Amino acid sequence: MNSEKDYWLDDPRNVNKIVYTLYAVCALLVLGDLLYHKHVHFDFEHWFGFAGFFGFVACVALVLAARLLRVVLKREEDYYDQ
């Protein structure tokens, strides 16, 4: 008998449901880009899906910048005990 409690996300089918739902929501949001008039400053902002693409690239850039900052700001575990 399994003494550990089974949680909702322990079932891979439920995880797949969440992933596919997120895919569908992202696709609908990108398709929503066709439904409104954009007031843009630059021509490339008219590109289909530009906001989503820009947001993804910005998020990746933030993660990479955080990794670089970790190298610069990292201290030993007992840094403040010295």
PDB file of N, CA, C and O in Angstrom:
ATOM      1  N   MET A   1       0.839  -1.182   0.000  1.00  0.00           N
ATOM      2  CA  MET A   1       0.000   0.000   0.000  1.00  0.00           C
ATOM      3  C   MET A   1       0.881   1.241   0.000  1.00  0.00           C
ATOM      4  O   MET A   1       1.879   1.300   0.718  1.00  0.00           O
ATOM      5  N   ASN A   2       0.522   2.204  -0.783  1.00  0.00           N
ATOM      6  CA  ASN A   2       1.274   3.436  -0.898  1.00  0.00           C
ATOM      7  C   ASN A   2       0.879   4.371   0.245  1.00  0.00           C
ATOM      8  O   ASN A   2      -0.278   4.775   0.353  1.00  0.00           O
ATOM      9  N   SER A   3       1.860   4.714   1.105  1.00  0.00           N
ATOM     10  CA  SER A   3       1.566   5.555   2.259  1.00  0.00           C
ATOM     11  C   SER A   3       1.534   7.043   1.908  1.00  0.00           C
ATOM     12  O   SER A   3       1.042   7.856   2.691  1.00  0.00           O
ATOM     13  N   GLU A   4       2.059   7.402   0.730  1.00  0.00           N
ATOM     14  CA  GLU A   4       2.057   8.804   0.333  1.00  0.00           C
ATOM     15  C   GLU A   4       0.716   9.171  -0.294  1.00  0.00           C
ATOM     16  O   GLU A   4       0.097   8.373  -0.997  1.00  0.00           O
ATOM     17  N   LYS A   5       0.290  10.395  -0.021  1.00  0.00           N
ATOM     18  CA  LYS A   5      -0.965  10.886  -0.590  1.00  0.00           C
ATOM     19  C   LYS A   5      -0.763  11.223  -2.057  1.00  0.00           C
ATOM     20  O   LYS A   5       0.241  11.834  -2.422  1.00  0.00           O
ATOM     21  N   ASP A   6      -1.709  10.832  -2.898  1.00  0.00           N
ATOM     22  CA  ASP A   6      -1.652  11.179  -4.310  1.00  0.00           C
ATOM     23  C   ASP A   6      -2.277  12.549  -4.511  1.00  0.00           C
ATOM     24  O   ASP A   6      -3.384  12.815  -4.043  1.00  0.00           O
ATOM     25  N   TYR A   7      -1.566  13.404  -5.204  1.00  0.00           N
ATOM     26  CA  TYR A   7      -2.046  14.742  -5.488  1.00  0.00           C
ATOM     27  C   TYR A   7      -2.533  14.819  -6.928  1.00  0.00           C
ATOM     28  O   TYR A   7      -2.233  13.952  -7.749  1.00  0.00           O
ATOM     29  N   TRP A   8      -3.295  15.878  -7.220  1.00  0.00           N
ATOM     30  CA  TRP A   8      -3.911  16.039  -8.534  1.00  0.00           C
ATOM     31  C   TRP A   8      -2.862  16.107  -9.644  1.00  0.00           C
ATOM     32  O   TRP A   8      -3.079  15.563 -10.727  1.00  0.00           O
ATOM     33  N   LEU A   9      -1.737  16.761  -9.393  1.00  0.00           N
ATOM     34  CA  LEU A   9      -0.713  16.916 -10.424  1.00  0.00           C
ATOM     35  C   LEU A   9       0.241  15.725 -10.515  1.00  0.00           C
ATOM     36  O   LEU A   9       1.148  15.722 -11.347  1.00  0.00           O
ATOM     37  N   ASP A  10       0.044  14.727  -9.677  1.00  0.00           N
ATOM     38  CA  ASP A  10       0.860  13.516  -9.788  1.00  0.00           C
ATOM     39  C   ASP A  10       0.469  12.682 -11.003  1.00  0.00           C
ATOM     40  O   ASP A  10       1.262  11.872 -11.484  1.00  0.00           O
ATOM     41  N   ASP A  11      -0.735  12.875 -11.491  1.00  0.00           N
ATOM     42  CA  ASP A  11      -1.210  12.143 -12.659  1.00  0.00           C
ATOM     43  C   ASP A  11      -0.750  12.862 -13.931  1.00  0.00           C
ATOM     44  O   ASP A  11      -1.130  14.012 -14.148  1.00  0.00           O
ATOM     45  N   PRO A  12       0.056  12.214 -14.772  1.00  0.00           N
ATOM     46  CA  PRO A  12       0.565  12.870 -15.991  1.00  0.00           C
ATOM     47  C   PRO A  12      -0.537  13.363 -16.919  1.00  0.00           C
ATOM     48  O   PRO A  12      -0.326  14.326 -17.656  1.00  0.00           O
ATOM     49  N   ARG A  13      -1.707  12.729 -16.903  1.00  0.00           N
ATOM     50  CA  ARG A  13      -2.810  13.192 -17.755  1.00  0.00           C
ATOM     51  C   ARG A  13      -3.267  14.589 -17.348  1.00  0.00           C
ATOM     52  O   ARG A  13      -3.605  15.408 -18.202  1.00  0.00           O
ATOM     53  N   ASN A  14      -3.275  14.857 -16.054  1.00  0.00           N
ATOM     54  CA  ASN A  14      -3.672  16.187 -15.588  1.00  0.00           C
ATOM     55  C   ASN A  14      -2.640  17.240 -15.972  1.00  0.00           C
ATOM     56  O   ASN A  14      -2.994  18.365 -16.326  1.00  0.00           O
ATOM     57  N   VAL A  15      -1.376  16.876 -15.902  1.00  0.00           N
ATOM     58  CA  VAL A  15      -0.312  17.807 -16.312  1.00  0.00           C
ATOM     59  C   VAL A  15      -0.448  18.102 -17.804  1.00  0.00           C
ATOM     60  O   VAL A  15      -0.302  19.248 -18.228  1.00  0.00           O
ATOM     61  N   ASN A  16      -0.725  17.077 -18.592  1.00  0.00           N
ATOM     62  CA  ASN A  16      -0.916  17.289 -20.033  1.00  0.00           C
ATOM     63  C   ASN A  16      -2.112  18.189 -20.307  1.00  0.00           C
ATOM     64  O   ASN A  16      -2.069  19.012 -21.222  1.00  0.00           O
ATOM     65  N   LYS A  17      -3.176  18.044 -19.531  1.00  0.00           N
ATOM     66  CA  LYS A  17      -4.349  18.919 -19.693  1.00  0.00           C
ATOM     67  C   LYS A  17      -3.964  20.376 -19.462  1.00  0.00           C
ATOM     68  O   LYS A  17      -4.393  21.259 -20.206  1.00  0.00           O
ATOM     69  N   ILE A  18      -3.171  20.626 -18.453  1.00  0.00           N
ATOM     70  CA  ILE A  18      -2.740  21.997 -18.156  1.00  0.00           C
ATOM     71  C   ILE A  18      -1.870  22.544 -19.282  1.00  0.00           C
ATOM     72  O   ILE A  18      -2.052  23.683 -19.712  1.00  0.00           O
ATOM     73  N   VAL A  19      -0.935  21.744 -19.758  1.00  0.00           N
ATOM     74  CA  VAL A  19      -0.031  22.186 -20.819  1.00  0.00           C
ATOM     75  C   VAL A  19      -0.808  22.501 -22.095  1.00  0.00           C
ATOM     76  O   VAL A  19      -0.579  23.535 -22.722  1.00  0.00           O
ATOM     77  N   TYR A  20      -1.722  21.619 -22.479  1.00  0.00           N
ATOM     78  CA  TYR A  20      -2.502  21.853 -23.699  1.00  0.00           C
ATOM     79  C   TYR A  20      -3.437  23.051 -23.547  1.00  0.00           C
ATOM     80  O   TYR A  20      -3.676  23.783 -24.508  1.00  0.00           O
ATOM     81  N   THR A  21      -3.959  23.247 -22.353  1.00  0.00           N
ATOM     82  CA  THR A  21      -4.796  24.422 -22.108  1.00  0.00           C
ATOM     83  C   THR A  21      -3.976  25.701 -22.251  1.00  0.00           C
ATOM     84  O   THR A  21      -4.448  26.679 -22.831  1.00  0.00           O
ATOM     85  N   LEU A  22      -2.748  25.700 -21.727  1.00  0.00           N
ATOM     86  CA  LEU A  22      -1.879  26.867 -21.878  1.00  0.00           C
ATOM     87  C   LEU A  22      -1.534  27.118 -23.343  1.00  0.00           C
ATOM     88  O   LEU A  22      -1.480  28.269 -23.777  1.00  0.00           O
ATOM     89  N   TYR A  23      -1.301  26.049 -24.111  1.00  0.00           N
ATOM     90  CA  TYR A  23      -1.049  26.199 -25.546  1.00  0.00           C
ATOM     91  C   TYR A  23      -2.241  26.856 -26.225  1.00  0.00           C
ATOM     92  O   TYR A  23      -2.074  27.766 -27.037  1.00  0.00           O
ATOM     93  N   ALA A  24      -3.445  26.396 -25.894  1.00  0.00           N
ATOM     94  CA  ALA A  24      -4.658  26.935 -26.510  1.00  0.00           C
ATOM     95  C   ALA A  24      -4.850  28.410 -26.146  1.00  0.00           C
ATOM     96  O   ALA A  24      -5.210  29.218 -27.001  1.00  0.00           O
ATOM     97  N   VAL A  25      -4.612  28.758 -24.884  1.00  0.00           N
ATOM     98  CA  VAL A  25      -4.758  30.151 -24.454  1.00  0.00           C
ATOM     99  C   VAL A  25      -3.742  31.031 -25.180  1.00  0.00           C
ATOM    100  O   VAL A  25      -4.085  32.123 -25.635  1.00  0.00           O
ATOM    101  N   CYS A  26      -2.512  30.573 -25.293  1.00  0.00           N
ATOM    102  CA  CYS A  26      -1.488  31.355 -26.008  1.00  0.00           C
ATOM    103  C   CYS A  26      -1.869  31.538 -27.478  1.00  0.00           C
ATOM    104  O   CYS A  26      -1.712  32.627 -28.029  1.00  0.00           O
ATOM    105  N   ALA A  27      -2.367  30.481 -28.110  1.00  0.00           N
ATOM    106  CA  ALA A  27      -2.774  30.583 -29.513  1.00  0.00           C
ATOM    107  C   ALA A  27      -3.927  31.571 -29.674  1.00  0.00           C
ATOM    108  O   ALA A  27      -3.938  32.368 -30.613  1.00  0.00           O
ATOM    109  N   LEU A  28      -4.891  31.520 -28.763  1.00  0.00           N
ATOM    110  CA  LEU A  28      -6.016  32.457 -28.836  1.00  0.00           C
ATOM    111  C   LEU A  28      -5.555  33.898 -28.627  1.00  0.00           C
ATOM    112  O   LEU A  28      -6.054  34.813 -29.283  1.00  0.00           O
ATOM    113  N   LEU A  29      -4.618  34.097 -27.729  1.00  0.00           N
ATOM    114  CA  LEU A  29      -4.117  35.451 -27.503  1.00  0.00           C
ATOM    115  C   LEU A  29      -3.366  35.987 -28.719  1.00  0.00           C
ATOM    116  O   LEU A  29      -3.482  37.166 -29.053  1.00  0.00           O
ATOM    117  N   VAL A  30      -2.607  35.132 -29.371  1.00  0.00           N
ATOM    118  CA  VAL A  30      -1.894  35.569 -30.580  1.00  0.00           C
ATOM    119  C   VAL A  30      -2.897  35.850 -31.696  1.00  0.00           C
ATOM    120  O   VAL A  30      -2.744  36.824 -32.433  1.00  0.00           O
ATOM    121  N   LEU A  31      -3.921  35.005 -31.827  1.00  0.00           N
ATOM    122  CA  LEU A  31      -4.945  35.250 -32.843  1.00  0.00           C
ATOM    123  C   LEU A  31      -5.746  36.513 -32.534  1.00  0.00           C
ATOM    124  O   LEU A  31      -6.254  37.165 -33.446  1.00  0.00           O
ATOM    125  N   GLY A  32      -5.859  36.857 -31.261  1.00  0.00           N
ATOM    126  CA  GLY A  32      -6.537  38.084 -30.874  1.00  0.00           C
ATOM    127  C   GLY A  32      -5.834  39.318 -31.396  1.00  0.00           C
ATOM    128  O   GLY A  32      -6.413  40.404 -31.429  1.00  0.00           O
ATOM    129  N   ASP A  33      -4.607  39.157 -31.795  1.00  0.00           N
ATOM    130  CA  ASP A  33      -3.835  40.258 -32.370  1.00  0.00           C
ATOM    131  C   ASP A  33      -4.481  40.774 -33.660  1.00  0.00           C
ATOM    132  O   ASP A  33      -4.243  41.912 -34.062  1.00  0.00           O
ATOM    133  N   LEU A  34      -5.287  39.944 -34.300  1.00  0.00           N
ATOM    134  CA  LEU A  34      -5.946  40.337 -35.546  1.00  0.00           C
ATOM    135  C   LEU A  34      -7.198  41.173 -35.314  1.00  0.00           C
ATOM    136  O   LEU A  34      -7.711  41.790 -36.247  1.00  0.00           O
ATOM    137  N   LEU A  35      -7.693  41.201 -34.085  1.00  0.00           N
ATOM    138  CA  LEU A  35      -9.017  41.755 -33.824  1.00  0.00           C
ATOM    139  C   LEU A  35      -9.050  43.224 -33.410  1.00  0.00           C
ATOM    140  O   LEU A  35     -10.133  43.771 -33.198  1.00  0.00           O
ATOM    141  N   TYR A  36      -7.927  43.857 -33.293  1.00  0.00           N
ATOM    142  CA  TYR A  36      -7.961  45.245 -32.859  1.00  0.00           C
ATOM    143  C   TYR A  36      -6.985  46.084 -33.687  1.00  0.00           C
ATOM    144  O   TYR A  36      -6.037  45.572 -34.282  1.00  0.00           O
ATOM    145  N   HIS A  37      -7.250  47.375 -33.702  1.00  0.00           N
ATOM    146  CA  HIS A  37      -6.394  48.307 -34.440  1.00  0.00           C
ATOM    147  C   HIS A  37      -5.268  48.773 -33.514  1.00  0.00           C
ATOM    148  O   HIS A  37      -5.511  49.201 -32.386  1.00  0.00           O
ATOM    149  N   LYS A  38      -4.060  48.683 -34.002  1.00  0.00           N
ATOM    150  CA  LYS A  38      -2.895  49.071 -33.205  1.00  0.00           C
ATOM    151  C   LYS A  38      -2.503  50.507 -33.524  1.00  0.00           C
ATOM    152  O   LYS A  38      -2.465  50.911 -34.686  1.00  0.00           O
ATOM    153  N   HIS A  39      -2.216  51.261 -32.490  1.00  0.00           N
ATOM    154  CA  HIS A  39      -1.654  52.605 -32.649  1.00  0.00           C
ATOM    155  C   HIS A  39      -0.171  52.496 -32.346  1.00  0.00           C
ATOM    156  O   HIS A  39       0.232  52.510 -31.183  1.00  0.00           O
ATOM    157  N   VAL A  40       0.637  52.387 -33.383  1.00  0.00           N
ATOM    158  CA  VAL A  40       2.046  52.052 -33.214  1.00  0.00           C
ATOM    159  C   VAL A  40       2.923  53.249 -33.528  1.00  0.00           C
ATOM    160  O   VAL A  40       2.505  54.203 -34.183  1.00  0.00           O
ATOM    161  N   HIS A  41       4.143  53.168 -33.045  1.00  0.00           N
ATOM    162  CA  HIS A  41       5.136  54.208 -33.312  1.00  0.00           C
ATOM    163  C   HIS A  41       6.109  53.792 -34.403  1.00  0.00           C
ATOM    164  O   HIS A  41       6.628  54.637 -35.132  1.00  0.00           O
ATOM    165  N   PHE A  42       6.356  52.492 -34.516  1.00  0.00           N
ATOM    166  CA  PHE A  42       7.317  51.968 -35.490  1.00  0.00           C
ATOM    167  C   PHE A  42       6.621  50.968 -36.397  1.00  0.00           C
ATOM    168  O   PHE A  42       5.654  50.325 -35.990  1.00  0.00           O
ATOM    169  N   ASP A  43       7.108  50.836 -37.617  1.00  0.00           N
ATOM    170  CA  ASP A  43       6.473  49.952 -38.599  1.00  0.00           C
ATOM    171  C   ASP A  43       6.507  48.488 -38.178  1.00  0.00           C
ATOM    172  O   ASP A  43       5.553  47.757 -38.445  1.00  0.00           O
ATOM    173  N   PHE A  44       7.569  48.045 -37.536  1.00  0.00           N
ATOM    174  CA  PHE A  44       7.662  46.632 -37.177  1.00  0.00           C
ATOM    175  C   PHE A  44       6.649  46.231 -36.107  1.00  0.00           C
ATOM    176  O   PHE A  44       6.420  45.040 -35.897  1.00  0.00           O
ATOM    177  N   GLU A  45       6.046  47.189 -35.437  1.00  0.00           N
ATOM    178  CA  GLU A  45       5.022  46.870 -34.448  1.00  0.00           C
ATOM    179  C   GLU A  45       3.721  46.401 -35.098  1.00  0.00           C
ATOM    180  O   GLU A  45       2.844  45.877 -34.412  1.00  0.00           O
ATOM    181  N   HIS A  46       3.587  46.583 -36.408  1.00  0.00           N
ATOM    182  CA  HIS A  46       2.421  46.092 -37.142  1.00  0.00           C
ATOM    183  C   HIS A  46       2.517  44.600 -37.433  1.00  0.00           C
ATOM    184  O   HIS A  46       1.515  43.989 -37.805  1.00  0.00           O
ATOM    185  N   TRP A  47       3.676  44.003 -37.277  1.00  0.00           N
ATOM    186  CA  TRP A  47       3.850  42.584 -37.582  1.00  0.00           C
ATOM    187  C   TRP A  47       2.911  41.746 -36.733  1.00  0.00           C
ATOM    188  O   TRP A  47       2.680  42.044 -35.561  1.00  0.00           O
ATOM    189  N   PHE A  48       2.376  40.702 -37.333  1.00  0.00           N
ATOM    190  CA  PHE A  48       1.484  39.791 -36.626  1.00  0.00           C
ATOM    191  C   PHE A  48       2.241  39.076 -35.498  1.00  0.00           C
ATOM    192  O   PHE A  48       3.296  38.485 -35.726  1.00  0.00           O
ATOM    193  N   GLY A  49       1.695  39.136 -34.301  1.00  0.00           N
ATOM    194  CA  GLY A  49       2.301  38.459 -33.161  1.00  0.00           C
ATOM    195  C   GLY A  49       3.514  39.146 -32.583  1.00  0.00           C
ATOM    196  O   GLY A  49       4.247  38.549 -31.794  1.00  0.00           O
ATOM    197  N   PHE A  50       3.739  40.389 -32.961  1.00  0.00           N
ATOM    198  CA  PHE A  50       4.946  41.081 -32.494  1.00  0.00           C
ATOM    199  C   PHE A  50       4.992  41.184 -30.974  1.00  0.00           C
ATOM    200  O   PHE A  50       6.045  40.958 -30.377  1.00  0.00           O
ATOM    201  N   ALA A  51       3.878  41.517 -30.339  1.00  0.00           N
ATOM    202  CA  ALA A  51       3.864  41.703 -28.885  1.00  0.00           C
ATOM    203  C   ALA A  51       4.226  40.409 -28.164  1.00  0.00           C
ATOM    204  O   ALA A  51       4.997  40.426 -27.205  1.00  0.00           O
ATOM    205  N   GLY A  52       3.677  39.301 -28.618  1.00  0.00           N
ATOM    206  CA  GLY A  52       4.008  38.013 -28.007  1.00  0.00           C
ATOM    207  C   GLY A  52       5.462  37.631 -28.214  1.00  0.00           C
ATOM    208  O   GLY A  52       6.127  37.162 -27.291  1.00  0.00           O
ATOM    209  N   PHE A  53       5.949  37.834 -29.423  1.00  0.00           N
ATOM    210  CA  PHE A  53       7.348  37.531 -29.714  1.00  0.00           C
ATOM    211  C   PHE A  53       8.275  38.421 -28.899  1.00  0.00           C
ATOM    212  O   PHE A  53       9.260  37.948 -28.330  1.00  0.00           O
ATOM    213  N   PHE A  54       7.958  39.707 -28.843  1.00  0.00           N
ATOM    214  CA  PHE A  54       8.775  40.642 -28.079  1.00  0.00           C
ATOM    215  C   PHE A  54       8.769  40.281 -26.592  1.00  0.00           C
ATOM    216  O   PHE A  54       9.809  40.332 -25.935  1.00  0.00           O
ATOM    217  N   GLY A  55       7.604  39.919 -26.063  1.00  0.00           N
ATOM    218  CA  GLY A  55       7.513  39.516 -24.662  1.00  0.00           C
ATOM    219  C   GLY A  55       8.340  38.272 -24.374  1.00  0.00           C
ATOM    220  O   GLY A  55       8.998  38.190 -23.337  1.00  0.00           O
ATOM    221  N   PHE A  56       8.311  37.305 -25.283  1.00  0.00           N
ATOM    222  CA  PHE A  56       9.106  36.088 -25.099  1.00  0.00           C
ATOM    223  C   PHE A  56      10.602  36.398 -25.112  1.00  0.00           C
ATOM    224  O   PHE A  56      11.347  35.919 -24.258  1.00  0.00           O
ATOM    225  N   VAL A  57      11.032  37.193 -26.076  1.00  0.00           N
ATOM    226  CA  VAL A  57      12.459  37.554 -26.172  1.00  0.00           C
ATOM    227  C   VAL A  57      12.888  38.352 -24.939  1.00  0.00           C
ATOM    228  O   VAL A  57      13.985  38.146 -24.420  1.00  0.00           O
ATOM    229  N   ALA A  58      12.034  39.257 -24.471  1.00  0.00           N
ATOM    230  CA  ALA A  58      12.365  40.044 -23.279  1.00  0.00           C
ATOM    231  C   ALA A  58      12.474  39.148 -22.053  1.00  0.00           C
ATOM    232  O   ALA A  58      13.356  39.350 -21.219  1.00  0.00           O
ATOM    233  N   CYS A  59      11.595  38.165 -21.930  1.00  0.00           N
ATOM    234  CA  CYS A  59      11.645  37.245 -20.790  1.00  0.00           C
ATOM    235  C   CYS A  59      12.939  36.425 -20.817  1.00  0.00           C
ATOM    236  O   CYS A  59      13.592  36.260 -19.786  1.00  0.00           O
ATOM    237  N   VAL A  60      13.302  35.919 -21.982  1.00  0.00           N
ATOM    238  CA  VAL A  60      14.547  35.156 -22.107  1.00  0.00           C
ATOM    239  C   VAL A  60      15.742  36.046 -21.780  1.00  0.00           C
ATOM    240  O   VAL A  60      16.679  35.605 -21.113  1.00  0.00           O
ATOM    241  N   ALA A  61      15.718  37.285 -22.240  1.00  0.00           N
ATOM    242  CA  ALA A  61      16.811  38.217 -21.952  1.00  0.00           C
ATOM    243  C   ALA A  61      16.929  38.479 -20.450  1.00  0.00           C
ATOM    244  O   ALA A  61      18.037  38.558 -19.920  1.00  0.00           O
ATOM    245  N   LEU A  62      15.795  38.613 -19.763  1.00  0.00           N
ATOM    246  CA  LEU A  62      15.835  38.813 -18.312  1.00  0.00           C
ATOM    247  C   LEU A  62      16.429  37.611 -17.590  1.00  0.00           C
ATOM    248  O   LEU A  62      17.198  37.774 -16.643  1.00  0.00           O
ATOM    249  N   VAL A  63      16.082  36.421 -18.024  1.00  0.00           N
ATOM    250  CA  VAL A  63      16.635  35.218 -17.392  1.00  0.00           C
ATOM    251  C   VAL A  63      18.138  35.144 -17.614  1.00  0.00           C
ATOM    252  O   VAL A  63      18.889  34.829 -16.690  1.00  0.00           O
ATOM    253  N   LEU A  64      18.579  35.431 -18.830  1.00  0.00           N
ATOM    254  CA  LEU A  64      20.020  35.398 -19.111  1.00  0.00           C
ATOM    255  C   LEU A  64      20.762  36.482 -18.335  1.00  0.00           C
ATOM    256  O   LEU A  64      21.867  36.245 -17.849  1.00  0.00           O
ATOM    257  N   ALA A  65      20.170  37.660 -18.216  1.00  0.00           N
ATOM    258  CA  ALA A  65      20.791  38.735 -17.440  1.00  0.00           C
ATOM    259  C   ALA A  65      20.871  38.351 -15.972  1.00  0.00           C
ATOM    260  O   ALA A  65      21.860  38.661 -15.308  1.00  0.00           O
ATOM    261  N   ALA A  66      19.852  37.684 -15.457  1.00  0.00           N
ATOM    262  CA  ALA A  66      19.878  37.245 -14.064  1.00  0.00           C
ATOM    263  C   ALA A  66      20.976  36.212 -13.838  1.00  0.00           C
ATOM    264  O   ALA A  66      21.617  36.207 -12.787  1.00  0.00           O
ATOM    265  N   ARG A  67      21.195  35.345 -14.812  1.00  0.00           N
ATOM    266  CA  ARG A  67      22.275  34.361 -14.681  1.00  0.00           C
ATOM    267  C   ARG A  67      23.640  35.051 -14.634  1.00  0.00           C
ATOM    268  O   ARG A  67      24.525  34.646 -13.881  1.00  0.00           O
ATOM    269  N   LEU A  68      23.796  36.101 -15.447  1.00  0.00           N
ATOM    270  CA  LEU A  68      25.063  36.839 -15.420  1.00  0.00           C
ATOM    271  C   LEU A  68      25.224  37.600 -14.104  1.00  0.00           C
ATOM    272  O   LEU A  68      26.319  37.642 -13.543  1.00  0.00           O
ATOM    273  N   LEU A  69      24.149  38.195 -13.612  1.00  0.00           N
ATOM    274  CA  LEU A  69      24.212  38.912 -12.343  1.00  0.00           C
ATOM    275  C   LEU A  69      24.516  37.971 -11.179  1.00  0.00           C
ATOM    276  O   LEU A  69      25.161  38.366 -10.208  1.00  0.00           O
ATOM    277  N   ARG A  70      24.057  36.745 -11.279  1.00  0.00           N
ATOM    278  CA  ARG A  70      24.342  35.771 -10.225  1.00  0.00           C
ATOM    279  C   ARG A  70      25.843  35.544 -10.093  1.00  0.00           C
ATOM    280  O   ARG A  70      26.363  35.418  -8.985  1.00  0.00           O
ATOM    281  N   VAL A  71      26.526  35.494 -11.212  1.00  0.00           N
ATOM    282  CA  VAL A  71      27.982  35.293 -11.180  1.00  0.00           C
ATOM    283  C   VAL A  71      28.657  36.487 -10.515  1.00  0.00           C
ATOM    284  O   VAL A  71      29.604  36.316  -9.747  1.00  0.00           O
ATOM    285  N   VAL A  72      28.181  37.682 -10.801  1.00  0.00           N
ATOM    286  CA  VAL A  72      28.792  38.900 -10.268  1.00  0.00           C
ATOM    287  C   VAL A  72      28.478  39.072  -8.783  1.00  0.00           C
ATOM    288  O   VAL A  72      29.360  39.439  -8.006  1.00  0.00           O
ATOM    289  N   LEU A  73      27.247  38.814  -8.384  1.00  0.00           N
ATOM    290  CA  LEU A  73      26.802  39.108  -7.025  1.00  0.00           C
ATOM    291  C   LEU A  73      26.919  37.945  -6.051  1.00  0.00           C
ATOM    292  O   LEU A  73      26.700  38.125  -4.853  1.00  0.00           O
ATOM    293  N   LYS A  74      27.252  36.776  -6.529  1.00  0.00           N
ATOM    294  CA  LYS A  74      27.297  35.589  -5.684  1.00  0.00           C
ATOM    295  C   LYS A  74      28.377  35.726  -4.610  1.00  0.00           C
ATOM    296  O   LYS A  74      29.493  36.169  -4.884  1.00  0.00           O
ATOM    297  N   ARG A  75      28.025  35.338  -3.388  1.00  0.00           N
ATOM    298  CA  ARG A  75      28.969  35.358  -2.261  1.00  0.00           C
ATOM    299  C   ARG A  75      29.012  33.987  -1.628  1.00  0.00           C
ATOM    300  O   ARG A  75      28.123  33.162  -1.843  1.00  0.00           O
ATOM    301  N   GLU A  76      30.050  33.748  -0.846  1.00  0.00           N
ATOM    302  CA  GLU A  76      30.153  32.485  -0.127  1.00  0.00           C
ATOM    303  C   GLU A  76      28.996  32.364   0.875  1.00  0.00           C
ATOM    304  O   GLU A  76      28.420  33.368   1.294  1.00  0.00           O
ATOM    305  N   GLU A  77      28.671  31.148   1.244  1.00  0.00           N
ATOM    306  CA  GLU A  77      27.557  30.918   2.151  1.00  0.00           C
ATOM    307  C   GLU A  77      27.748  31.593   3.506  1.00  0.00           C
ATOM    308  O   GLU A  77      26.783  32.066   4.107  1.00  0.00           O
ATOM    309  N   ASP A  78      28.986  31.639   3.987  1.00  0.00           N
ATOM    310  CA  ASP A  78      29.256  32.244   5.284  1.00  0.00           C
ATOM    311  C   ASP A  78      29.825  33.666   5.151  1.00  0.00           C
ATOM    312  O   ASP A  78      30.559  34.116   6.031  1.00  0.00           O
ATOM    313  N   TYR A  79      29.505  34.355   4.092  1.00  0.00           N
ATOM    314  CA  TYR A  79      30.057  35.690   3.811  1.00  0.00           C
ATOM    315  C   TYR A  79      29.791  36.664   4.958  1.00  0.00           C
ATOM    316  O   TYR A  79      30.693  37.405   5.348  1.00  0.00           O
ATOM    317  N   TYR A  80      28.585  36.681   5.502  1.00  0.00           N
ATOM    318  CA  TYR A  80      28.233  37.647   6.538  1.00  0.00           C
ATOM    319  C   TYR A  80      28.658  37.170   7.932  1.00  0.00           C
ATOM    320  O   TYR A  80      28.603  37.940   8.891  1.00  0.00           O
ATOM    321  N   ASP A  81      29.074  35.927   8.046  1.00  0.00           N
ATOM    322  CA  ASP A  81      29.539  35.430   9.350  1.00  0.00           C
ATOM    323  C   ASP A  81      31.013  35.760   9.600  1.00  0.00           C
ATOM    324  O   ASP A  81      31.497  35.598  10.720  1.00  0.00           O
ATOM    325  N   GLN A  82      31.709  36.206   8.602  1.00  0.00           N
ATOM    326  CA  GLN A  82      33.143  36.478   8.738  1.00  0.00           C
ATOM    327  C   GLN A  82      33.389  37.805   9.415  1.00  0.00           C
ATOM    328  O   GLN A  82      34.540  38.194   9.611  1.00  0.00           O
TER     329      GLN A  82
END
